[in-house]
Amino acid sequence: MKLPKLTAIIEKEGKWYLATCPELGVASQGRTNEGTELMLQEAVELLLEEADEAEIRRRLNRGVTVKKLELVHA
C-alpha cells in the first residue's frame, strides 16, 4: 500500500511538546521538540507495522485534509 505524504504537527504546551499525525490520527508527547518528533515517528511506524491494510485505509479516509493556508491579507 502506497501511503500519502504524512505530516507531523508539533506544538509546545507548557513544559511538554505534543505531536500529531493528522492523516492517521496518531499522537505522542515529549519534553523536547526533537524527542517528540522521534516518538511520533515511532508511534506511526508501530501503527503501520501492526495494523492491517483495512485499518490504515479507514484512518486515512477520515476526511482529514492538510494543506497550506493561503492568506490574502497578512
mmCIF file of the N, C-alpha and C atoms, coordinates in Angstrom:
data_MODEL
# 
_entry.id   MODEL 
# 
loop_
_atom_site.group_PDB 
_atom_site.id 
_atom_site.type_symbol 
_atom_site.label_atom_id 
_atom_site.label_alt_id 
_atom_site.label_comp_id 
_atom_site.label_asym_id 
_atom_site.label_entity_id 
_atom_site.label_seq_id 
_atom_site.pdbx_PDB_ins_code 
_atom_site.Cartn_x 
_atom_site.Cartn_y 
_atom_site.Cartn_z 
_atom_site.occupancy 
_atom_site.B_iso_or_equiv 
_atom_site.pdbx_formal_charge 
_atom_site.auth_seq_id 
_atom_site.auth_comp_id 
_atom_site.auth_asym_id 
_atom_site.auth_atom_id 
_atom_site.pdbx_PDB_model_num 
ATOM 1   N N  . MET A 1 1  ? 0.846   -1.182 0.000  1.00 0.00 ? 1  MET A N  1 
ATOM 2   C CA . MET A 1 1  ? 0.000   0.000  0.000  1.00 0.00 ? 1  MET A CA 1 
ATOM 3   C C  . MET A 1 1  ? 0.888   1.240  0.000  1.00 0.00 ? 1  MET A C  1 
ATOM 4   N N  . LYS A 1 2  ? 0.652   2.118  -0.944 1.00 0.00 ? 2  LYS A N  1 
ATOM 5   C CA . LYS A 1 2  ? 1.414   3.360  -1.022 1.00 0.00 ? 2  LYS A CA 1 
ATOM 6   C C  . LYS A 1 2  ? 0.734   4.411  -0.155 1.00 0.00 ? 2  LYS A C  1 
ATOM 7   N N  . LEU A 1 3  ? 1.492   4.981  0.765  1.00 0.00 ? 3  LEU A N  1 
ATOM 8   C CA . LEU A 1 3  ? 0.962   5.990  1.674  1.00 0.00 ? 3  LEU A CA 1 
ATOM 9   C C  . LEU A 1 3  ? 1.127   7.384  1.084  1.00 0.00 ? 3  LEU A C  1 
ATOM 10  N N  . PRO A 1 4  ? 0.212   8.290  1.413  1.00 0.00 ? 4  PRO A N  1 
ATOM 11  C CA . PRO A 1 4  ? 0.424   9.693  1.034  1.00 0.00 ? 4  PRO A CA 1 
ATOM 12  C C  . PRO A 1 4  ? 1.522   10.279 1.918  1.00 0.00 ? 4  PRO A C  1 
ATOM 13  N N  . LYS A 1 5  ? 1.962   11.475 1.592  1.00 0.00 ? 5  LYS A N  1 
ATOM 14  C CA . LYS A 1 5  ? 2.909   12.158 2.478  1.00 0.00 ? 5  LYS A CA 1 
ATOM 15  C C  . LYS A 1 5  ? 2.214   12.388 3.809  1.00 0.00 ? 5  LYS A C  1 
ATOM 16  N N  . LEU A 1 6  ? 2.922   12.096 4.880  1.00 0.00 ? 6  LEU A N  1 
ATOM 17  C CA . LEU A 1 6  ? 2.354   12.268 6.211  1.00 0.00 ? 6  LEU A CA 1 
ATOM 18  C C  . LEU A 1 6  ? 2.927   13.527 6.854  1.00 0.00 ? 6  LEU A C  1 
ATOM 19  N N  . THR A 1 7  ? 2.173   14.099 7.774  1.00 0.00 ? 7  THR A N  1 
ATOM 20  C CA . THR A 1 7  ? 2.521   15.355 8.415  1.00 0.00 ? 7  THR A CA 1 
ATOM 21  C C  . THR A 1 7  ? 2.739   15.146 9.907  1.00 0.00 ? 7  THR A C  1 
ATOM 22  N N  . ALA A 1 8  ? 3.725   15.849 10.442 1.00 0.00 ? 8  ALA A N  1 
ATOM 23  C CA . ALA A 1 8  ? 3.926   15.899 11.888 1.00 0.00 ? 8  ALA A CA 1 
ATOM 24  C C  . ALA A 1 8  ? 3.646   17.321 12.341 1.00 0.00 ? 8  ALA A C  1 
ATOM 25  N N  . ILE A 1 9  ? 2.680   17.491 13.218 1.00 0.00 ? 9  ILE A N  1 
ATOM 26  C CA . ILE A 1 9  ? 2.377   18.797 13.806 1.00 0.00 ? 9  ILE A CA 1 
ATOM 27  C C  . ILE A 1 9  ? 2.848   18.747 15.247 1.00 0.00 ? 9  ILE A C  1 
ATOM 28  N N  . ILE A 1 10 ? 3.760   19.655 15.599 1.00 0.00 ? 10 ILE A N  1 
ATOM 29  C CA . ILE A 1 10 ? 4.323   19.664 16.948 1.00 0.00 ? 10 ILE A CA 1 
ATOM 30  C C  . ILE A 1 10 ? 4.036   21.019 17.587 1.00 0.00 ? 10 ILE A C  1 
ATOM 31  N N  . GLU A 1 11 ? 3.436   20.975 18.776 1.00 0.00 ? 11 GLU A N  1 
ATOM 32  C CA . GLU A 1 11 ? 3.071   22.186 19.498 1.00 0.00 ? 11 GLU A CA 1 
ATOM 33  C C  . GLU A 1 11 ? 3.623   22.119 20.915 1.00 0.00 ? 11 GLU A C  1 
ATOM 34  N N  . LYS A 1 12 ? 4.054   23.251 21.422 1.00 0.00 ? 12 LYS A N  1 
ATOM 35  C CA . LYS A 1 12 ? 4.515   23.298 22.808 1.00 0.00 ? 12 LYS A CA 1 
ATOM 36  C C  . LYS A 1 12 ? 3.334   23.642 23.709 1.00 0.00 ? 12 LYS A C  1 
ATOM 37  N N  . GLU A 1 13 ? 3.148   22.832 24.750 1.00 0.00 ? 13 GLU A N  1 
ATOM 38  C CA . GLU A 1 13 ? 2.085   23.034 25.738 1.00 0.00 ? 13 GLU A CA 1 
ATOM 39  C C  . GLU A 1 13 ? 2.737   23.045 27.106 1.00 0.00 ? 13 GLU A C  1 
ATOM 40  N N  . GLY A 1 14 ? 3.028   24.227 27.629 1.00 0.00 ? 14 GLY A N  1 
ATOM 41  C CA . GLY A 1 14 ? 3.720   24.311 28.913 1.00 0.00 ? 14 GLY A CA 1 
ATOM 42  C C  . GLY A 1 14 ? 5.122   23.743 28.781 1.00 0.00 ? 14 GLY A C  1 
ATOM 43  N N  . LYS A 1 15 ? 5.458   22.758 29.606 1.00 0.00 ? 15 LYS A N  1 
ATOM 44  C CA . LYS A 1 15 ? 6.784   22.135 29.564 1.00 0.00 ? 15 LYS A CA 1 
ATOM 45  C C  . LYS A 1 15 ? 6.857   20.964 28.591 1.00 0.00 ? 15 LYS A C  1 
ATOM 46  N N  . TRP A 1 16 ? 5.740   20.605 27.973 1.00 0.00 ? 16 TRP A N  1 
ATOM 47  C CA . TRP A 1 16 ? 5.676   19.446 27.089 1.00 0.00 ? 16 TRP A CA 1 
ATOM 48  C C  . TRP A 1 16 ? 5.477   19.858 25.640 1.00 0.00 ? 16 TRP A C  1 
ATOM 49  N N  . TYR A 1 17 ? 5.865   18.970 24.757 1.00 0.00 ? 17 TYR A N  1 
ATOM 50  C CA . TYR A 1 17 ? 5.566   19.114 23.337 1.00 0.00 ? 17 TYR A CA 1 
ATOM 51  C C  . TYR A 1 17 ? 4.571   18.024 22.957 1.00 0.00 ? 17 TYR A C  1 
ATOM 52  N N  . LEU A 1 18 ? 3.567   18.393 22.187 1.00 0.00 ? 18 LEU A N  1 
ATOM 53  C CA . LEU A 1 18 ? 2.567   17.445 21.719 1.00 0.00 ? 18 LEU A CA 1 
ATOM 54  C C  . LEU A 1 18 ? 2.715   17.316 20.212 1.00 0.00 ? 18 LEU A C  1 
ATOM 55  N N  . ALA A 1 19 ? 2.702   16.099 19.718 1.00 0.00 ? 19 ALA A N  1 
ATOM 56  C CA . ALA A 1 19 ? 2.848   15.858 18.282 1.00 0.00 ? 19 ALA A CA 1 
ATOM 57  C C  . ALA A 1 19 ? 1.694   15.012 17.784 1.00 0.00 ? 19 ALA A C  1 
ATOM 58  N N  . THR A 1 20 ? 1.206   15.356 16.606 1.00 0.00 ? 20 THR A N  1 
ATOM 59  C CA . THR A 1 20 ? 0.149   14.573 15.980 1.00 0.00 ? 20 THR A CA 1 
ATOM 60  C C  . THR A 1 20 ? 0.465   14.349 14.507 1.00 0.00 ? 20 THR A C  1 
ATOM 61  N N  . CYS A 1 21 ? -0.018  13.236 14.019 1.00 0.00 ? 21 CYS A N  1 
ATOM 62  C CA . CYS A 1 21 ? -0.023  12.944 12.585 1.00 0.00 ? 21 CYS A CA 1 
ATOM 63  C C  . CYS A 1 21 ? -1.494  12.937 12.205 1.00 0.00 ? 21 CYS A C  1 
ATOM 64  N N  . PRO A 1 22 ? -2.003  14.063 11.677 1.00 0.00 ? 22 PRO A N  1 
ATOM 65  C CA . PRO A 1 22 ? -3.446  14.167 11.453 1.00 0.00 ? 22 PRO A CA 1 
ATOM 66  C C  . PRO A 1 22 ? -3.986  13.177 10.431 1.00 0.00 ? 22 PRO A C  1 
ATOM 67  N N  . GLU A 1 23 ? -3.192  12.795 9.463  1.00 0.00 ? 23 GLU A N  1 
ATOM 68  C CA . GLU A 1 23 ? -3.674  11.867 8.443  1.00 0.00 ? 23 GLU A CA 1 
ATOM 69  C C  . GLU A 1 23 ? -4.040  10.505 9.029  1.00 0.00 ? 23 GLU A C  1 
ATOM 70  N N  . LEU A 1 24 ? -3.298  10.072 10.061 1.00 0.00 ? 24 LEU A N  1 
ATOM 71  C CA . LEU A 1 24 ? -3.538  8.752  10.657 1.00 0.00 ? 24 LEU A CA 1 
ATOM 72  C C  . LEU A 1 24 ? -4.183  8.818  12.036 1.00 0.00 ? 24 LEU A C  1 
ATOM 73  N N  . GLY A 1 25 ? -4.305  10.018 12.600 1.00 0.00 ? 25 GLY A N  1 
ATOM 74  C CA . GLY A 1 25 ? -4.892  10.136 13.934 1.00 0.00 ? 25 GLY A CA 1 
ATOM 75  C C  . GLY A 1 25 ? -3.994  9.575  15.019 1.00 0.00 ? 25 GLY A C  1 
ATOM 76  N N  . VAL A 1 26 ? -2.678  9.752  14.881 1.00 0.00 ? 26 VAL A N  1 
ATOM 77  C CA . VAL A 1 26 ? -1.705  9.254  15.850 1.00 0.00 ? 26 VAL A CA 1 
ATOM 78  C C  . VAL A 1 26 ? -1.124  10.451 16.597 1.00 0.00 ? 26 VAL A C  1 
ATOM 79  N N  . ALA A 1 27 ? -0.892  10.299 17.902 1.00 0.00 ? 27 ALA A N  1 
ATOM 80  C CA . ALA A 1 27 ? -0.341  11.382 18.710 1.00 0.00 ? 27 ALA A CA 1 
ATOM 81  C C  . ALA A 1 27 ? 0.732   10.861 19.649 1.00 0.00 ? 27 ALA A C  1 
ATOM 82  N N  . SER A 1 28 ? 1.591   11.776 20.088 1.00 0.00 ? 28 SER A N  1 
ATOM 83  C CA . SER A 1 28 ? 2.630   11.449 21.061 1.00 0.00 ? 28 SER A CA 1 
ATOM 84  C C  . SER A 1 28 ? 2.997   12.725 21.801 1.00 0.00 ? 28 SER A C  1 
ATOM 85  N N  . GLN A 1 29 ? 3.819   12.589 22.834 1.00 0.00 ? 29 GLN A N  1 
ATOM 86  C CA . GLN A 1 29 ? 4.287   13.759 23.567 1.00 0.00 ? 29 GLN A CA 1 
ATOM 87  C C  . GLN A 1 29 ? 5.692   13.522 24.075 1.00 0.00 ? 29 GLN A C  1 
ATOM 88  N N  . GLY A 1 30 ? 6.366   14.617 24.420 1.00 0.00 ? 30 GLY A N  1 
ATOM 89  C CA . GLY A 1 30 ? 7.719   14.511 24.949 1.00 0.00 ? 30 GLY A CA 1 
ATOM 90  C C  . GLY A 1 30 ? 8.174   15.833 25.527 1.00 0.00 ? 30 GLY A C  1 
ATOM 91  N N  . ARG A 1 31 ? 9.377   15.837 26.048 1.00 0.00 ? 31 ARG A N  1 
ATOM 92  C CA . ARG A 1 31 ? 9.900   17.037 26.703 1.00 0.00 ? 31 ARG A CA 1 
ATOM 93  C C  . ARG A 1 31 ? 10.702  17.937 25.769 1.00 0.00 ? 31 ARG A C  1 
ATOM 94  N N  . THR A 1 32 ? 11.111  17.436 24.599 1.00 0.00 ? 32 THR A N  1 
ATOM 95  C CA . THR A 1 32 ? 11.820  18.255 23.622 1.00 0.00 ? 32 THR A CA 1 
ATOM 96  C C  . THR A 1 32 ? 11.141  18.122 22.266 1.00 0.00 ? 32 THR A C  1 
ATOM 97  N N  . ASN A 1 33 ? 11.342  19.113 21.427 1.00 0.00 ? 33 ASN A N  1 
ATOM 98  C CA . ASN A 1 33 ? 10.765  19.090 20.088 1.00 0.00 ? 33 ASN A CA 1 
ATOM 99  C C  . ASN A 1 33 ? 11.284  17.877 19.318 1.00 0.00 ? 33 ASN A C  1 
ATOM 100 N N  . GLU A 1 34 ? 12.596  17.696 19.325 1.00 0.00 ? 34 GLU A N  1 
ATOM 101 C CA . GLU A 1 34 ? 13.204  16.594 18.580 1.00 0.00 ? 34 GLU A CA 1 
ATOM 102 C C  . GLU A 1 34 ? 12.776  15.235 19.129 1.00 0.00 ? 34 GLU A C  1 
ATOM 103 N N  . GLY A 1 35 ? 12.769  15.104 20.451 1.00 0.00 ? 35 GLY A N  1 
ATOM 104 C CA . GLY A 1 35 ? 12.366  13.848 21.064 1.00 0.00 ? 35 GLY A CA 1 
ATOM 105 C C  . GLY A 1 35 ? 10.916  13.503 20.775 1.00 0.00 ? 35 GLY A C  1 
ATOM 106 N N  . THR A 1 36 ? 10.078  14.524 20.770 1.00 0.00 ? 36 THR A N  1 
ATOM 107 C CA . THR A 1 36 ? 8.663   14.313 20.491 1.00 0.00 ? 36 THR A CA 1 
ATOM 108 C C  . THR A 1 36 ? 8.452   13.888 19.047 1.00 0.00 ? 36 THR A C  1 
ATOM 109 N N  . GLU A 1 37 ? 9.209   14.489 18.130 1.00 0.00 ? 37 GLU A N  1 
ATOM 110 C CA . GLU A 1 37 ? 9.113   14.096 16.725 1.00 0.00 ? 37 GLU A CA 1 
ATOM 111 C C  . GLU A 1 37 ? 9.532   12.638 16.548 1.00 0.00 ? 37 GLU A C  1 
ATOM 112 N N  . LEU A 1 38 ? 10.607  12.236 17.216 1.00 0.00 ? 38 LEU A N  1 
ATOM 113 C CA . LEU A 1 38 ? 11.050  10.837 17.134 1.00 0.00 ? 38 LEU A CA 1 
ATOM 114 C C  . LEU A 1 38 ? 10.011  9.886  17.714 1.00 0.00 ? 38 LEU A C  1 
ATOM 115 N N  . MET A 1 39 ? 9.381   10.286 18.806 1.00 0.00 ? 39 MET A N  1 
ATOM 116 C CA . MET A 1 39 ? 8.363   9.430  19.420 1.00 0.00 ? 39 MET A CA 1 
ATOM 117 C C  . MET A 1 39 ? 7.140   9.298  18.519 1.00 0.00 ? 39 MET A C  1 
ATOM 118 N N  . LEU A 1 40 ? 6.769   10.389 17.840 1.00 0.00 ? 40 LEU A N  1 
ATOM 119 C CA . LEU A 1 40 ? 5.656   10.322 16.900 1.00 0.00 ? 40 LEU A CA 1 
ATOM 120 C C  . LEU A 1 40 ? 6.004   9.415  15.731 1.00 0.00 ? 40 LEU A C  1 
ATOM 121 N N  . GLN A 1 41 ? 7.209   9.557  15.229 1.00 0.00 ? 41 GLN A N  1 
ATOM 122 C CA . GLN A 1 41 ? 7.642   8.699  14.124 1.00 0.00 ? 41 GLN A CA 1 
ATOM 123 C C  . GLN A 1 41 ? 7.571   7.226  14.529 1.00 0.00 ? 41 GLN A C  1 
ATOM 124 N N  . GLU A 1 42 ? 8.021   6.925  15.738 1.00 0.00 ? 42 GLU A N  1 
ATOM 125 C CA . GLU A 1 42 ? 7.963   5.552  16.236 1.00 0.00 ? 42 GLU A CA 1 
ATOM 126 C C  . GLU A 1 42 ? 6.522   5.068  16.369 1.00 0.00 ? 42 GLU A C  1 
ATOM 127 N N  . ALA A 1 43 ? 5.639   5.937  16.855 1.00 0.00 ? 43 ALA A N  1 
ATOM 128 C CA . ALA A 1 43 ? 4.227   5.559  17.008 1.00 0.00 ? 43 ALA A CA 1 
ATOM 129 C C  . ALA A 1 43 ? 3.587   5.286  15.651 1.00 0.00 ? 43 ALA A C  1 
ATOM 130 N N  . VAL A 1 44 ? 3.903   6.108  14.656 1.00 0.00 ? 44 VAL A N  1 
ATOM 131 C CA . VAL A 1 44 ? 3.356   5.897  13.309 1.00 0.00 ? 44 VAL A CA 1 
ATOM 132 C C  . VAL A 1 44 ? 3.897   4.592  12.728 1.00 0.00 ? 44 VAL A C  1 
ATOM 133 N N  . GLU A 1 45 ? 5.195   4.359  12.884 1.00 0.00 ? 45 GLU A N  1 
ATOM 134 C CA . GLU A 1 45 ? 5.787   3.119  12.368 1.00 0.00 ? 45 GLU A CA 1 
ATOM 135 C C  . GLU A 1 45 ? 5.174   1.892  13.026 1.00 0.00 ? 45 GLU A C  1 
ATOM 136 N N  . LEU A 1 46 ? 4.938   1.964  14.341 1.00 0.00 ? 46 LEU A N  1 
ATOM 137 C CA . LEU A 1 46 ? 4.297   0.850  15.044 1.00 0.00 ? 46 LEU A CA 1 
ATOM 138 C C  . LEU A 1 46 ? 2.895   0.588  14.504 1.00 0.00 ? 46 LEU A C  1 
ATOM 139 N N  . LEU A 1 47 ? 2.135   1.662  14.296 1.00 0.00 ? 47 LEU A N  1 
ATOM 140 C CA . LEU A 1 47 ? 0.792   1.508  13.737 1.00 0.00 ? 47 LEU A CA 1 
ATOM 141 C C  . LEU A 1 47 ? 0.868   0.826  12.374 1.00 0.00 ? 47 LEU A C  1 
ATOM 142 N N  . LEU A 1 48 ? 1.772   1.292  11.517 1.00 0.00 ? 48 LEU A N  1 
ATOM 143 C CA . LEU A 1 48 ? 1.868   0.741  10.168 1.00 0.00 ? 48 LEU A CA 1 
ATOM 144 C C  . LEU A 1 48 ? 2.327   -0.713 10.175 1.00 0.00 ? 48 LEU A C  1 
ATOM 145 N N  . GLU A 1 49 ? 3.131   -1.102 11.169 1.00 0.00 ? 49 GLU A N  1 
ATOM 146 C CA . GLU A 1 49 ? 3.576   -2.495 11.285 1.00 0.00 ? 49 GLU A CA 1 
ATOM 147 C C  . GLU A 1 49 ? 2.465   -3.406 11.798 1.00 0.00 ? 49 GLU A C  1 
ATOM 148 N N  . GLU A 1 50 ? 1.660   -2.907 12.736 1.00 0.00 ? 50 GLU A N  1 
ATOM 149 C CA . GLU A 1 50 ? 0.694   -3.749 13.432 1.00 0.00 ? 50 GLU A CA 1 
ATOM 150 C C  . GLU A 1 50 ? -0.704  -3.741 12.830 1.00 0.00 ? 50 GLU A C  1 
ATOM 151 N N  . ALA A 1 51 ? -1.107  -2.627 12.238 1.00 0.00 ? 51 ALA A N  1 
ATOM 152 C CA . ALA A 1 51 ? -2.477  -2.525 11.724 1.00 0.00 ? 51 ALA A CA 1 
ATOM 153 C C  . ALA A 1 51 ? -2.591  -3.207 10.365 1.00 0.00 ? 51 ALA A C  1 
ATOM 154 N N  . ASP A 1 52 ? -3.752  -3.776 10.119 1.00 0.00 ? 52 ASP A N  1 
ATOM 155 C CA . ASP A 1 52 ? -3.961  -4.349 8.789  1.00 0.00 ? 52 ASP A CA 1 
ATOM 156 C C  . ASP A 1 52 ? -4.296  -3.228 7.806  1.00 0.00 ? 52 ASP A C  1 
ATOM 157 N N  . GLU A 1 53 ? -4.293  -3.563 6.537  1.00 0.00 ? 53 GLU A N  1 
ATOM 158 C CA . GLU A 1 53 ? -4.499  -2.556 5.495  1.00 0.00 ? 53 GLU A CA 1 
ATOM 159 C C  . GLU A 1 53 ? -5.858  -1.876 5.618  1.00 0.00 ? 53 GLU A C  1 
ATOM 160 N N  . ALA A 1 54 ? -6.880  -2.609 6.039  1.00 0.00 ? 54 ALA A N  1 
ATOM 161 C CA . ALA A 1 54 ? -8.215  -2.030 6.200  1.00 0.00 ? 54 ALA A CA 1 
ATOM 162 C C  . ALA A 1 54 ? -8.211  -0.938 7.272  1.00 0.00 ? 54 ALA A C  1 
ATOM 163 N N  . GLU A 1 55 ? -7.504  -1.171 8.360  1.00 0.00 ? 55 GLU A N  1 
ATOM 164 C CA . GLU A 1 55 ? -7.422  -0.170 9.435  1.00 0.00 ? 55 GLU A CA 1 
ATOM 165 C C  . GLU A 1 55 ? -6.674  1.073  8.954  1.00 0.00 ? 55 GLU A C  1 
ATOM 166 N N  . ILE A 1 56 ? -5.596  0.887  8.233  1.00 0.00 ? 56 ILE A N  1 
ATOM 167 C CA . ILE A 1 56 ? -4.843  2.034  7.723  1.00 0.00 ? 56 ILE A CA 1 
ATOM 168 C C  . ILE A 1 56 ? -5.695  2.837  6.751  1.00 0.00 ? 56 ILE A C  1 
ATOM 169 N N  . ARG A 1 57 ? -6.399  2.147  5.858  1.00 0.00 ? 57 ARG A N  1 
ATOM 170 C CA . ARG A 1 57 ? -7.287  2.843  4.914  1.00 0.00 ? 57 ARG A CA 1 
ATOM 171 C C  . ARG A 1 57 ? -8.397  3.601  5.650  1.00 0.00 ? 57 ARG A C  1 
ATOM 172 N N  . ARG A 1 58 ? -8.953  2.989  6.695  1.00 0.00 ? 58 ARG A N  1 
ATOM 173 C CA . ARG A 1 58 ? -10.002 3.643  7.480  1.00 0.00 ? 58 ARG A CA 1 
ATOM 174 C C  . ARG A 1 58 ? -9.482  4.939  8.085  1.00 0.00 ? 58 ARG A C  1 
ATOM 175 N N  . ARG A 1 59 ? -8.284  4.883  8.643  1.00 0.00 ? 59 ARG A N  1 
ATOM 176 C CA . ARG A 1 59 ? -7.695  6.078  9.250  1.00 0.00 ? 59 ARG A CA 1 
ATOM 177 C C  . ARG A 1 59 ? -7.398  7.153  8.214  1.00 0.00 ? 59 ARG A C  1 
ATOM 178 N N  . LEU A 1 60 ? -6.895  6.739  7.058  1.00 0.00 ? 60 LEU A N  1 
ATOM 179 C CA . LEU A 1 60 ? -6.566  7.702  6.005  1.00 0.00 ? 60 LEU A CA 1 
ATOM 180 C C  . LEU A 1 60 ? -7.808  8.334  5.395  1.00 0.00 ? 60 LEU A C  1 
ATOM 181 N N  . ASN A 1 61 ? -8.945  7.660  5.463  1.00 0.00 ? 61 ASN A N  1 
ATOM 182 C CA . ASN A 1 61 ? -10.167 8.150  4.837  1.00 0.00 ? 61 ASN A CA 1 
ATOM 183 C C  . ASN A 1 61 ? -11.134 8.786  5.829  1.00 0.00 ? 61 ASN A C  1 
ATOM 184 N N  . ARG A 1 62 ? -10.608 9.363  6.897  1.00 0.00 ? 62 ARG A N  1 
ATOM 185 C CA . ARG A 1 62 ? -11.462 10.026 7.887  1.00 0.00 ? 62 ARG A CA 1 
ATOM 186 C C  . ARG A 1 62 ? -11.913 11.404 7.434  1.00 0.00 ? 62 ARG A C  1 
ATOM 187 N N  . GLY A 1 63 ? -11.449 11.851 6.274  1.00 0.00 ? 63 GLY A N  1 
ATOM 188 C CA . GLY A 1 63 ? -11.849 13.158 5.777  1.00 0.00 ? 63 GLY A CA 1 
ATOM 189 C C  . GLY A 1 63 ? -10.922 14.281 6.190  1.00 0.00 ? 63 GLY A C  1 
ATOM 190 N N  . VAL A 1 64 ? -9.745  13.959 6.691  1.00 0.00 ? 64 VAL A N  1 
ATOM 191 C CA . VAL A 1 64 ? -8.785  14.983 7.086  1.00 0.00 ? 64 VAL A CA 1 
ATOM 192 C C  . VAL A 1 64 ? -8.012  15.442 5.853  1.00 0.00 ? 64 VAL A C  1 
ATOM 193 N N  . THR A 1 65 ? -7.967  16.752 5.669  1.00 0.00 ? 65 THR A N  1 
ATOM 194 C CA . THR A 1 65 ? -7.175  17.336 4.603  1.00 0.00 ? 65 THR A CA 1 
ATOM 195 C C  . THR A 1 65 ? -6.165  18.284 5.221  1.00 0.00 ? 65 THR A C  1 
ATOM 196 N N  . VAL A 1 66 ? -4.898  18.127 4.879  1.00 0.00 ? 66 VAL A N  1 
ATOM 197 C CA . VAL A 1 66 ? -3.845  19.004 5.372  1.00 0.00 ? 66 VAL A CA 1 
ATOM 198 C C  . VAL A 1 66 ? -3.295  19.755 4.176  1.00 0.00 ? 66 VAL A C  1 
ATOM 199 N N  . LYS A 1 67 ? -3.357  21.084 4.239  1.00 0.00 ? 67 LYS A N  1 
ATOM 200 C CA . LYS A 1 67 ? -2.811  21.882 3.153  1.00 0.00 ? 67 LYS A CA 1 
ATOM 201 C C  . LYS A 1 67 ? -2.369  23.226 3.692  1.00 0.00 ? 67 LYS A C  1 
ATOM 202 N N  . LYS A 1 68 ? -1.556  23.932 2.902  1.00 0.00 ? 68 LYS A N  1 
ATOM 203 C CA . LYS A 1 68 ? -1.087  25.251 3.295  1.00 0.00 ? 68 LYS A CA 1 
ATOM 204 C C  . LYS A 1 68 ? -2.237  26.238 3.229  1.00 0.00 ? 68 LYS A C  1 
ATOM 205 N N  . LEU A 1 69 ? -2.245  27.136 4.157  1.00 0.00 ? 69 LEU A N  1 
ATOM 206 C CA . LEU A 1 69 ? -3.273  28.168 4.205  1.00 0.00 ? 69 LEU A CA 1 
ATOM 207 C C  . LEU A 1 69 ? -2.748  29.399 3.473  1.00 0.00 ? 69 LEU A C  1 
ATOM 208 N N  . GLU A 1 70 ? -3.396  29.757 2.392  1.00 0.00 ? 70 GLU A N  1 
ATOM 209 C CA . GLU A 1 70 ? -3.002  30.918 1.592  1.00 0.00 ? 70 GLU A CA 1 
ATOM 210 C C  . GLU A 1 70 ? -3.854  32.113 2.026  1.00 0.00 ? 70 GLU A C  1 
ATOM 211 N N  . LEU A 1 71 ? -3.215  33.116 2.618  1.00 0.00 ? 71 LEU A N  1 
ATOM 212 C CA . LEU A 1 71 ? -3.925  34.289 3.104  1.00 0.00 ? 71 LEU A CA 1 
ATOM 213 C C  . LEU A 1 71 ? -3.824  35.443 2.121  1.00 0.00 ? 71 LEU A C  1 
ATOM 214 N N  . VAL A 1 72 ? -4.935  36.133 1.926  1.00 0.00 ? 72 VAL A N  1 
ATOM 215 C CA . VAL A 1 72 ? -4.942  37.290 1.040  1.00 0.00 ? 72 VAL A CA 1 
ATOM 216 C C  . VAL A 1 72 ? -4.426  38.508 1.803  1.00 0.00 ? 72 VAL A C  1 
ATOM 217 N N  . HIS A 1 73 ? -4.820  38.648 3.053  1.00 0.00 ? 73 HIS A N  1 
ATOM 218 C CA . HIS A 1 73 ? -4.401  39.775 3.881  1.00 0.00 ? 73 HIS A CA 1 
ATOM 219 C C  . HIS A 1 73 ? -3.457  39.272 4.951  1.00 0.00 ? 73 HIS A C  1 
ATOM 220 N N  . ALA A 1 74 ? -2.296  39.914 5.029  1.00 0.00 ? 74 ALA A N  1 
ATOM 221 C CA . ALA A 1 74 ? -1.338  39.483 6.040  1.00 0.00 ? 74 ALA A CA 1 
ATOM 222 C C  . ALA A 1 74 ? -0.904  40.641 6.891  1.00 0.00 ? 74 ALA A C  1 
# 
